């Protein structure tokens, strides 16, 4: 890896109010994950709460040569979810860079 390369990780805990099944949860998360990937060109996956209907833990990663850009991009992801996915509440998030 380039000496100036930066890897940043966003961990998001989401509340999916009203979900009553794993099928319903998938119906919310799959479009969310697809849109975030397309909109922000990030890698994203559910990494926790797979067995819970109303919770999700997502991890988003971005790699570039500008750590500040990565931080701003991942902060924009959090804002985008809050603005465009009204049935999803961001309970907490954390951004880390290396």
C-alpha positions, 0 to 999 in steps of 0.5 A: 500500500502507498505510504499516503494511503488511508483506510477508514471504517464506519460502524453504524448501529441502526434501529429498524422500528416496526420490523416484525420478521427477518424477511422484512428486515432484509427488505429494508437493508438490501435497498439501503446497502445497494443505494449506499454502495452506488451513491458513495462507492463504499464497501458495506456489510451487515456485521452484527445483530443478524438474528434480531429483527429490529436492529442492525450493525453495518460496517462501511469501508473506504480507501483513498489517499486522503484520510480527511476525505474518507472521514467526510464521506463516511459522515455524509453516509450517516446524514444520507441515511437519516435524510433518505431512510425514514424507517431507519434510525441511526442509534450510534456510529463510529468512524475510525481511520488508519 
